[in-house]
Amino acid sequence: MNSWWELGEWSGYQGSELSLHRIECPFCSERGNWAVNNQAEKKKPNGSKVLHFDTLRCGNCAMYVMVFWSGARGHHDYKLVPWPIEKLDEHPEYWPDEVGRFWLQAKRSLRDENWDAAAIMARSALQASLREQKAEVGSLKREIDDLSEKGVLPNIVKDWSHNVRELGNESAHPQPGQKPTDPQDASDIVKFMDYLFEYLYTLPKQIKEYRERKDA
């Protein structure tokens, strides 16, 4: 977004009203158990866009949150303060299960500072994803190059992959005297994994939803 006035314009949830049932309490993790304590709104000068500022009280733990939200064209989006800390309980439902399973393990391992495990699981997630995209079987770098040559991935992804050191390491097949994975290398490969999955899975889903809204 270039402006907060664009909140809910291009992505978000179905319906032009705030979906309270979706909102998870950042303190007790209860979902959808809210009472509206206070509401305010601001209309865009010389426009029809409205930004809402609601204070909610959790019916389970009695803590308060502020929800900043706006609706447009039959859908809406929101931001929560404070927001729930990421628990990494599940992967996006539109991802292939095998890819998501390895992704979760990579993210959890990175969070817990298990650098070797993070790198191995990230490599596994990437390999599963690349082969799901019909890459010619080979090393990770070779599979990325193959999808780039086929036009599935842009050249910038291929160029970036050549600078992620863990993509060239065989961490799953350790050798005697092999050094432990460097924390920065583990972070780099997980970051590469996240951006690749954004490109392969999240962006196509958002484009599909946008087209469906335009055709509705």
N, C-alpha and C positions, 0 to 999 in steps of 0.2 A: 504494500500500500504506500502511496505517496502522501496520503492525508488520512486522519482519523474519520473524516467525512466519508471515506470509501468503505468503512467497516460494513460488512454484510452485502456489499455490492456484487462481488464476483465469486464468493465462496461462502460456505457456512452450512446451516441446517435448514431443512424444509420448514415452511411456515413463517409468517411475518411477525409472530409473537414469540417472546422468549420461552424456550422450552425448559421449564424448571426441572422437569423429570430427568434431564440430562446432566444437571449440574451436581458435581460431587463435592461434598464438604472437605476442605483441605485439612481440617482438624481431626475429624472422626471417620472420614471416608464414607459416610452415609450419602446415598444418592437420592435426590428428588424430594427430600423431606424439608421443605422450606416454607417460611412465612414471610411475606413481603412487609418489611418494616417501614420503608420510606421510598418514595419515588420522586425523581426529578427528570426534566428533559430540557433539551436545547435544540431549537429549530435553526437550521442553516440560514444565514442571512440571504435573502433573495433566492431562496430555494425551498423545496419541500422536505428535504432530508431531516430526520429527527434523530438525535443521539439521546439515549436513555441512561440514567444513572440510578440504579436501584440498590437499596440496602436490604439484604436478606438475613433472616435469623434461622439457624439450623434447628429443626425440631427435635434433634437427637441430643446434641451437645450444647445447644444454646449459644454457640459462637456466631459472630457476625461476619459477613463478607460484603464487598461492594461489587456489583456486576455492571459493567459498561457494555451496552449492546445497541444494535440498530438493525432494522429490517428493511428489505428492499426486494421488489419483484418476486414476492412469494417465498422468500427465505430470509434468514437472519444469521448473525454471528455475534459472539460475545467474548469479552475478556473478564477474567475473575481476579480480584485482589483480596487476600492472597490467593495464589493458585495452588492446586494439589501438587505435591512433589511427585515426580514421575516414579511409578512403582515397577514399571516394566513387567506387567502381568500378561500382556498379550501383544501380538503383532497386528498390524492392520489387516482386517478380514479379507481384503481384496488381494493380498499378497499370496503367492504359493506357500502352502504349509511348510514345506521343507526349507524354503528360504527364510521364512519367518522364525522357524524354530532355532536355526543357527544364529540368526540376527539377535534374538533375545539373549542367547547365551553369550554372544560377543559383547553386547551392551552391559549385561550384568557383570561379566568378568572384568570389563574395563572399569566399571563403577567400584568394584571391590579390589582393584589394583592387582588383579591376576593377569599380568601382562602376557605371559606365554599363552594362556587359555584364550585371552581376548583375541590375539593374533590368529590363533588356529581356528577359532570359531568364525571370525570374520572371513578368513580365507575359504572356509567351508560354505558360508553363506554366499559369498561371491561366486564360487565355483558352481553351486547349485543354480544360482540366478543366471549365469552366463550360459550354462548348458540348457536351462529352460528356454533361453532365447535362441537355441540352436547353434551355439558357437561350436566350431571345430575343436574337438577334444585335444587338449595339449596343456601347457603350463598356463597359469593364470594370465600372464602377460600376453601369451600367444592367443588365448581365447578373446581377450579384450581387443587385441589388434585385429583379429578375425572379424569381430562384430563391427569394428570401426570401418574396415575395408568393405563390409557389406552394407554400410550406411545405417546400421542399427544404432550405433553410438557415434557422437560427434568426435572429431579429431582432438578436441581439447581434453576429452576424457582419456583418450589413448596417451596423449602427451603427459597428462597428470599421472597416469598409472606408472609411467617410466621413472617417476620421481618418488614413488612410495616404496621405500626399501623393503618392507615386509612382503610386498607382492612378488618379490624375487627370491624370497627365502622359503625353504622347505621345512617349516617349523613342525609339521606333523611327522617328519621323519628325522629325528635328532641324530646327530653324529657325536661320537666321543669328544669331549672337550668343547662342545658347542656353547657359545655364550648365551645367557638369558636374553629374552626379548627386551629391548630398550623401551621404557615407558612411552617416549615420544613416537617411536615406530608403531607401537600398539595403537596409540591414539590416532596416528595418521591413517592407518589402514581402516580403522573403524569409521573415521570421518569420510574416507573415500567410499566405503560401503554405503553409508547413509546417503551421500549425494547420488551415487549410482542408482540406488533404489528409488530415490525421489524422481530421477529421470525416467527409469524404466516402468515404474508402477504408479506413483502418485500423480505425476503430470498427465499421463494418459487418462487416468480416472477423472481428473478435474476438467480436462478438455471434453471428455464424453458427457459429463454432467452439464457443462456449459452449452454444448450443442443441443442437449435434450431440453434445456430451459429455453433456448432460442426457438426451438421448433414447437414448443408447447403453445 
